[in-house]
Amino acid sequence: METKVLTAHVPIALAEKVDLLASKLERSRGWIVKQALTAWVELEEERHRLTLEALEDVDAGRVVSQAQVEAWAASLDSEAPLPLPQ
């Protein structure tokens, strides 16, 4: 696998936490950073996918009005809460 070196300035406290985790897990600092960066990139890719999916719903008219949401939220403290708006 080809690799590329990335350089980043991080706060000392964060660097120390990375070093502590690396020591506890008996892994290198680079391994810890790679794991964290991989998880973050995957999270951002999923967030982007979900955003595009939500925009498709909006374009198709599959939305719930603010009034419906407010009525539902207000009913949550009552003895007969409304069903989740569809």
VOGU-3710 file (C-alpha; in Angstrom, 3 decimals, decimal comma):
1> metkvltahv> 0,000/0,000/0,000  1,350/3,394/-0,944  1,345/6,026/1,754  1,718/9,770/2,005  3,049/11,735/4,944  0,676/14,376/6,319  1,847/17,000/8,739  -0,446/18,747/11,189  0,057/21,027/14,135  -2,010/19,875/17,098
11> pialaekvdl> -2,316/21,274/20,595  0,234/19,822/23,003  -2,501/18,403/25,236  -3,949/16,447/22,315  -0,513/15,200/21,260  0,102/14,004/24,807  -3,210/12,123/24,787  -2,245/10,469/21,507  1,117/9,472/22,970  -0,587/8,084/26,095
21> lasklersrg> -3,017/6,010/24,003  -0,195/4,766/21,817  1,695/3,638/24,881  -1,341/1,963/26,474  -2,239/0,148/23,253  1,382/-0,629/22,417  0,911/0,982/19,009  2,705/3,756/17,230  1,561/7,360/17,259  1,042/7,048/13,496
31> wivkqaltaw> -1,265/4,052/13,972  -3,402/6,001/16,462  -3,639/9,006/14,142  -4,476/6,773/11,160  -7,289/5,077/13,108  -8,733/8,413/14,229  -8,503/9,966/10,773  -10,086/6,915/9,134  -13,012/7,007/11,574  -13,515/10,750/11,040
41> veleeerhrl> -13,439/10,470/7,240  -15,962/7,606/7,334  -18,231/9,660/9,606  -18,061/12,678/7,302  -18,748/10,529/4,232  -21,823/9,068/5,942  -22,985/12,529/7,021  -22,676/13,709/3,410  -24,592/10,672/2,119  -27,396/11,254/4,620
51> tlealedvda> -27,543/14,945/3,709  -27,943/14,109/0,023  -30,626/11,554/0,906  -32,491/14,153/2,971  -32,307/16,685/0,154  -33,806/14,097/-2,206  -36,692/13,698/0,251  -37,214/17,455/0,300  -37,146/17,637/-3,506  -39,721/14,828/-3,638
61> grvvsqaqve> -41,980/16,619/-1,148  -41,468/14,087/1,635  -41,362/16,621/4,457  -43,099/17,346/7,746  -44,243/20,884/8,416  -42,868/22,883/11,297  -46,391/23,213/12,707  -46,732/19,409/12,805  -43,406/19,044/14,562  -44,230/21,761/17,093
71> awaasldsea> -47,627/20,207/17,843  -46,009/16,789/18,302  -43,251/18,185/20,537  -45,749/20,118/22,652  -47,802/16,954/23,132  -44,886/14,964/24,559  -45,497/16,332/28,068  -49,205/15,531/27,906  -51,010/12,389/28,974  -51,860/11,662/25,314
81> plplpq> -48,790/12,448/23,163  -49,383/12,647/19,444  -47,820/10,018/17,186  -44,599/10,957/15,446  -45,448/13,046/12,379  -45,040/11,195/9,090
//
